[in-house]
Amino acid sequence: MSWESTVPYYQILNREVGRRLGGLHSARVLMLSVDFHEIEILQHQGRWERLGEMLSEEAVTLETAGADFLVLCTNTMHLVAPAIEESTSIPLLHIADATAERVRGLGLDRIGLLGTRFTMEETFYRGRLEGHGISVLIPEAGDRDLVHRVIYEELVLGEVRAESRKEYQRITEGLVASGAQGVILGCTEIGMLTKPDHASVPLFDTAAIHAETAAALALVPGSAQEESRG
Protein backbone atom coordinates (compact mmCIF):
# COMPACT_ATOMS: atom_id res chain seq x y z
CA MET A 1 0.00 0.00 0.00
CA SER A 2 2.97 2.35 0.29
CA TRP A 3 4.01 4.31 -2.78
CA GLU A 4 7.45 2.74 -2.49
CA SER A 5 6.06 -0.55 -3.82
CA THR A 6 3.68 1.17 -6.26
CA VAL A 7 6.71 2.26 -8.28
CA PRO A 8 7.99 -1.24 -9.16
CA TYR A 9 4.43 -2.41 -9.86
CA TYR A 10 3.98 0.35 -12.42
CA GLN A 11 7.41 -0.27 -13.96
CA ILE A 12 6.88 -4.01 -14.26
CA LEU A 13 3.38 -3.67 -15.75
CA ASN A 14 4.63 -1.33 -18.46
CA ARG A 15 7.83 -3.24 -19.20
CA GLU A 16 6.03 -6.57 -19.41
CA VAL A 17 3.32 -5.25 -21.73
CA GLY A 18 6.01 -3.60 -23.86
CA ARG A 19 8.00 -6.83 -23.96
CA ARG A 20 4.98 -8.87 -25.01
CA LEU A 21 3.55 -6.44 -27.58
CA GLY A 22 6.73 -4.74 -28.80
CA GLY A 23 7.04 -1.31 -30.30
CA LEU A 24 5.90 1.57 -28.11
CA HIS A 25 3.19 -0.37 -26.30
CA SER A 26 2.66 0.23 -22.59
CA ALA A 27 0.06 -0.80 -20.01
CA ARG A 28 -3.37 0.77 -19.79
CA VAL A 29 -3.67 1.30 -16.04
CA LEU A 30 -6.24 2.88 -13.77
CA MET A 31 -4.33 3.51 -10.55
CA LEU A 32 -5.83 4.69 -7.29
CA SER A 33 -3.24 5.44 -4.63
CA VAL A 34 -4.25 5.67 -0.96
CA ASP A 35 -2.74 7.52 2.00
CA PHE A 36 -0.79 4.75 3.71
CA HIS A 37 -0.62 6.70 6.97
CA GLU A 38 -4.35 6.20 7.44
CA ILE A 39 -4.14 2.54 6.47
CA GLU A 40 -1.28 1.78 8.89
CA ILE A 41 -3.08 3.30 11.87
CA LEU A 42 -6.21 1.24 11.24
CA GLN A 43 -4.15 -1.93 10.71
CA HIS A 44 -2.49 -1.67 14.10
CA GLN A 45 -5.80 -0.78 15.74
CA GLY A 46 -7.22 -4.01 14.33
CA ARG A 47 -10.00 -2.12 12.53
CA TRP A 48 -10.13 -4.48 9.56
CA GLU A 49 -13.85 -4.01 8.92
CA ARG A 50 -13.30 -0.29 8.40
CA LEU A 51 -10.34 -1.01 6.14
CA GLY A 52 -12.51 -3.36 4.11
CA GLU A 53 -15.09 -0.63 3.71
CA MET A 54 -12.46 1.90 2.64
CA LEU A 55 -10.81 -0.30 0.04
CA SER A 56 -14.16 -1.52 -1.24
CA GLU A 57 -15.12 2.09 -1.94
CA GLU A 58 -11.87 2.59 -3.83
CA ALA A 59 -12.41 -0.64 -5.80
CA VAL A 60 -15.89 0.47 -6.83
CA THR A 61 -14.37 3.73 -8.07
CA LEU A 62 -11.99 1.78 -10.32
CA GLU A 63 -14.73 -0.53 -11.57
CA THR A 64 -16.93 2.46 -12.40
CA ALA A 65 -14.02 4.04 -14.27
CA GLY A 66 -13.84 0.99 -16.52
CA ALA A 67 -11.32 -1.43 -15.00
CA ASP A 68 -11.55 -5.02 -16.32
CA PHE A 69 -10.11 -6.51 -13.14
CA LEU A 70 -8.59 -5.43 -9.84
CA VAL A 71 -5.02 -5.72 -8.54
CA LEU A 72 -4.64 -4.99 -4.82
CA CYS A 73 -0.93 -4.12 -4.65
CA THR A 74 -0.25 -5.39 -1.16
CA ASN A 75 -0.14 -8.73 0.65
CA THR A 76 -1.44 -7.69 4.07
CA MET A 77 -4.56 -5.97 2.80
CA HIS A 78 -5.73 -9.15 1.10
CA LEU A 79 -7.10 -9.83 4.56
CA VAL A 80 -10.05 -7.71 3.37
CA ALA A 81 -10.17 -9.19 -0.13
CA PRO A 82 -13.56 -10.84 0.56
CA ALA A 83 -15.10 -7.45 1.33
CA ILE A 84 -13.75 -6.04 -1.93
CA GLU A 85 -15.03 -9.01 -3.93
CA GLU A 86 -18.48 -8.66 -2.39
CA SER A 87 -18.62 -4.98 -3.37
CA THR A 88 -17.55 -5.36 -7.00
CA SER A 89 -18.48 -7.46 -10.01
CA ILE A 90 -15.07 -7.61 -11.70
CA PRO A 91 -12.40 -10.19 -10.77
CA LEU A 92 -9.75 -9.56 -8.11
CA LEU A 93 -6.36 -11.05 -9.03
CA HIS A 94 -5.34 -12.45 -5.63
CA ILE A 95 -1.64 -12.04 -4.89
CA ALA A 96 -1.39 -15.34 -3.00
CA ASP A 97 -2.90 -17.26 -5.93
CA ALA A 98 -0.44 -15.73 -8.39
CA THR A 99 2.45 -16.52 -6.05
CA ALA A 100 1.27 -20.07 -5.36
CA GLU A 101 1.11 -20.74 -9.09
CA ARG A 102 4.73 -19.63 -9.46
CA VAL A 103 5.82 -21.76 -6.49
CA ARG A 104 4.02 -24.87 -7.76
CA GLY A 105 5.42 -24.21 -11.21
CA LEU A 106 8.87 -24.94 -9.79
CA GLY A 107 7.60 -28.13 -8.20
CA LEU A 108 7.94 -26.81 -4.65
CA ASP A 109 5.50 -27.49 -1.83
CA ARG A 110 7.25 -26.40 1.38
CA ILE A 111 7.83 -22.65 1.56
CA GLY A 112 8.99 -20.06 4.06
CA LEU A 113 6.98 -16.84 4.41
CA LEU A 114 8.21 -13.36 5.33
CA GLY A 115 5.88 -10.39 5.61
CA THR A 116 4.09 -8.20 8.09
CA ARG A 117 3.05 -9.81 11.34
CA PHE A 118 -0.50 -9.90 10.00
CA THR A 119 0.51 -11.80 6.87
CA MET A 120 2.73 -14.28 8.70
CA GLU A 121 0.41 -15.00 11.61
CA GLU A 122 -3.15 -14.72 10.29
CA THR A 123 -4.77 -17.51 8.26
CA PHE A 124 -6.06 -15.38 5.36
CA TYR A 125 -2.73 -15.70 3.53
CA ARG A 126 -1.19 -18.92 4.77
CA GLY A 127 -4.53 -20.66 4.35
CA ARG A 128 -4.75 -19.49 0.74
CA LEU A 129 -1.30 -20.95 0.03
CA GLU A 130 -2.16 -24.18 1.82
CA GLY A 131 -5.20 -24.44 -0.41
CA HIS A 132 -2.76 -24.80 -3.31
CA GLY A 133 -1.01 -27.70 -1.59
CA ILE A 134 1.82 -25.60 -0.15
CA SER A 135 3.10 -26.12 3.40
CA VAL A 136 4.06 -22.79 4.98
CA LEU A 137 6.85 -22.10 7.49
CA ILE A 138 7.16 -18.80 9.36
CA PRO A 139 9.98 -17.45 11.56
CA GLU A 140 9.91 -17.67 15.34
CA ALA A 141 8.18 -14.89 17.27
CA GLY A 142 11.23 -12.64 17.82
CA ASP A 143 12.20 -12.80 14.17
CA ARG A 144 8.63 -12.11 13.09
CA ASP A 145 8.78 -8.93 15.17
CA LEU A 146 12.02 -7.90 13.46
CA VAL A 147 10.69 -8.55 9.96
CA HIS A 148 7.54 -6.56 10.75
CA ARG A 149 9.46 -3.65 12.28
CA VAL A 150 11.82 -3.32 9.31
CA ILE A 151 8.86 -3.14 6.93
CA TYR A 152 7.02 -0.40 8.81
CA GLU A 153 9.95 1.60 10.14
CA GLU A 154 12.31 1.35 7.17
CA LEU A 155 11.08 -0.06 3.88
CA VAL A 156 7.82 1.87 3.53
CA LEU A 157 9.93 4.99 4.13
CA GLY A 158 12.32 3.99 1.35
CA GLU A 159 15.15 3.12 3.76
CA VAL A 160 17.26 0.10 2.76
CA ARG A 161 19.79 -0.75 5.46
CA ALA A 162 22.65 -3.24 5.16
CA GLU A 163 22.17 -4.44 8.74
CA SER A 164 18.51 -5.21 8.08
CA ARG A 165 19.44 -7.12 4.93
CA LYS A 166 21.80 -9.27 6.98
CA GLU A 167 19.05 -9.98 9.50
CA TYR A 168 16.62 -10.93 6.76
CA GLN A 169 19.28 -13.24 5.27
CA ARG A 170 19.78 -14.87 8.67
CA ILE A 171 16.04 -15.38 9.10
CA THR A 172 15.69 -16.70 5.55
CA GLU A 173 18.44 -19.25 6.05
CA GLY A 174 16.79 -20.25 9.33
CA LEU A 175 13.65 -21.12 7.38
CA VAL A 176 15.76 -23.08 4.90
CA ALA A 177 17.35 -25.01 7.76
CA SER A 178 13.82 -25.87 8.90
CA GLY A 179 13.02 -27.35 5.50
CA ALA A 180 11.85 -24.47 3.33
CA GLN A 181 12.50 -25.13 -0.36
CA GLY A 182 12.03 -21.46 -1.14
CA VAL A 183 10.91 -18.26 0.59
CA ILE A 184 8.02 -15.97 -0.30
CA LEU A 185 8.75 -12.26 0.14
CA GLY A 186 5.19 -11.72 1.34
CA CYS A 187 5.31 -7.95 1.56
CA THR A 188 5.54 -5.90 -1.60
CA GLU A 189 8.37 -3.77 -0.15
CA ILE A 190 10.70 -6.63 0.83
CA GLY A 191 12.03 -6.90 -2.73
CA MET A 192 13.71 -3.54 -2.14
CA LEU A 193 15.87 -5.17 0.52
CA THR A 194 16.24 -8.84 -0.36
CA LYS A 195 17.44 -9.95 -3.81
CA PRO A 196 17.66 -13.42 -5.42
CA ASP A 197 21.37 -13.78 -4.65
CA HIS A 198 20.75 -13.19 -0.94
CA ALA A 199 19.45 -16.72 -0.35
CA SER A 200 20.42 -20.31 -1.05
CA VAL A 201 16.90 -21.14 -2.29
CA PRO A 202 14.48 -19.44 -4.71
CA LEU A 203 12.93 -16.21 -3.46
CA PHE A 204 9.45 -15.29 -4.63
CA ASP A 205 9.03 -11.52 -4.89
CA THR A 206 5.27 -11.12 -4.64
CA ALA A 207 5.23 -7.61 -6.10
CA ALA A 208 7.02 -8.74 -9.26
CA ILE A 209 4.97 -11.93 -9.56
CA HIS A 210 1.69 -10.09 -9.06
CA ALA A 211 2.53 -7.38 -11.59
CA GLU A 212 3.75 -9.88 -14.20
CA THR A 213 0.59 -11.95 -13.76
CA ALA A 214 -1.55 -8.83 -14.09
CA ALA A 215 0.19 -7.86 -17.33
CA ALA A 216 -0.42 -11.32 -18.75
CA LEU A 217 -4.08 -11.20 -17.73
CA ALA A 218 -4.52 -7.78 -19.31
CA LEU A 219 -3.36 -9.23 -22.63
CA VAL A 220 -5.81 -12.12 -22.73
CA PRO A 221 -7.69 -11.92 -26.07
CA GLY A 222 -10.82 -9.83 -25.67
CA SER A 223 -9.46 -7.63 -22.87
CA ALA A 224 -9.43 -3.87 -23.19
CA GLN A 225 -5.62 -3.88 -23.35
CA GLU A 226 -5.54 -6.46 -26.11
CA GLU A 227 -8.21 -4.63 -28.09
CA SER A 228 -6.09 -1.45 -27.98
CA ARG A 229 -3.22 -3.04 -29.92
CA GLY A 230 -2.22 -1.38 -33.13
N, C-alpha and C positions, 0 to 999 in steps of 0.2 A: 504493500500500500504506500510505501514511501516513494518519492520521486526518484530516489537513487536507483531503484530497480525498474522504474518505468522506462528509464533511458535505454538499458539493454533490450528490453522487450521491443521497443519501437525500432531500434537498430536491427534486431534479428528479423522482425516481421518484414521490414523493407528489403533487407539483403536477401532473405530467402525467396520472397516473391520475385525480386530481380533476377536471382539465380535461376529460378524455374522458368520464368517467362522471357528473360533476355532483354536486350535493348534498354530502354529507359523506364521500364515498368517498375512500379513501387506499390506498396500495399495501400488499399483503401481502408482507412481506419477511422472509426468514431471513438474518440478517447475522452473519457470523463475522469478527471483527476480529483481526488478528495484531499481534505486537509488532514494529514496523518496525526497531527496533534490531538484532534478531537477523537479519532479512532483509538489511539493508544490509551487515552484516559478511560474510555468506556471498556476497553479490553481488560484493563487491570482492575476495574470496578466490577467485572463479571457481568456487565450489562449487555449480554449477547442478544437478547430479544430486541433491544433498542438498535443495536448494530444491524441486525437483520432487517429491521424496518428502514433504516437509513440506506443501506445498500440496495434494498429492493426498490426504493424510490429512484435511485440512480440508474438501476437496471431498466426500469420502465422508461426512463428518459431516453436511454440508448435505443431501446426497442422502438419507441415512438419515432425516433429520428431515422429509423430504417435499418438498424443492425440486423444481420442474418443470424448471428449467434453471439453469445457472450463469452468473454474471457476475463475471469476475475484474477487479476495479476498479483496474487498473494497465496500462500499456503494456509496461514492461520485463519484467514477470514472465510475459508471454505467451511468452517464450522457453521456458518449461516447460509451455506449454499441451498439447503432445502427451502428456506424462506424466499430466496431469490427465485428459485424454480417455481414456487407456488404463485409468485406475483407476475410472472412473464410467460409468454407462449413460445418463445424461441429457445433453442437449446443452450445449455451452459456447458462449455468444454471444461470438465473437471480436471484440475491439475494433477490429482493423484491417479486418475485413470490414465492420463497421458504418460505419466512417469512409470506406472506399473507396466504399461505396454512396452516401454523401452527396456525396463529391467528384465521382463520375461523374454524379450527378443534376444537377449544375451544368454538365455538359458539359466538365469539365476533365480533362486527362490528363498534366500536368506540374506536379509539386507539390514544394514544399520541406518538409523534415522537421526539427523541433526535438524534442529529448528527451534522455534520458540518453545517455551515450556508448554504452551497450550497444544502445539502440534505434536510434541513428543509424548505428552502425558494423556491427552484426551483420546477418545476412541474414534472420533469423526474421521481422522486421517489414517491412523494405523488400521482401523477396521476396514477402510476402503481398500487399502493395500492387501490386507489379509483376504479380502473377497476375491482377489486375483491370484490367490494361492501363494502369497509371499509372506514369509515369517519375518517379523520386524523386531530388531534389537535396538534398545535406546541406552544412552549412557547412564551411569549411576547418578544419584540425586545431586551431588556436589558439582559434577561436570555438567549436568543439565542446567544448573543455575548459571554456570560460567558461560555456556553457549548462549543462553537467553540474554544475559547481561551484555555480552559483546554485540549482539544484534541491536538491542535498544539503545545502548549507550555509545556505540561506535559506528556500526555499519549504516544505520539509517541516517546518520549524520555525515556519511561519506568518509569516515575515518577508517583507514586500513592500517593496522598496527602489526609489526613483525612479531611482537610477543604474543599477540592473540592468535596469529597464524600458527605459531608453534604449539600453543595450547590446543587448538583445533586439530592439528596433526596428531598430537598425543592422544586425544580423545578418539579420533578416527582409528588409529592403530589399536586402541583398546577394544573397539568394536570388532575389528578384524581378528584380534586374538580370541575374541569370544565366539568367532565363527561367521562373522559377516563376510559375504562374498563380494559386497560392494557397499557403498554408502550413499544415501540420498541426501543431498543438500536441500533440506525441506524448508528453507526460507529463501525467498527470491533475492535477498541481499548477500547470502553466504558466498555466492560465486565471485563476489568482489574480493573475497579474502582467500578462499581455498580453490586451488587450480588442480587440474588432472594429475600433474606431476608431484603433488603434495601427498599422495597416498599410494599404497602398494596394491590397491584394488580399484576397480572402476568407481568413479564418482559421478553421480547423476545430478546435474545442475537443473533444478526444476524450472527456473526461469527460462533457460535456453530450450529445454524440452517442450515446455508449454507454448512458447512463442513459435517454435518450429512446427509443432502440431497444428497450431492455429493457422499458420500460413498455408500449410497443406490443405486444411479443411476449407479455407477461403477459395482455393483453386479447384475444388470439386466441380465438375461440369454442371452448369445450371446456377452456380452461385453468382452473386452480384459482381464479385471480383473477376471471375472467369468471363462473364458476359462483357466486361469492360475491355477485354483484350483487343488490340488493334489500334 
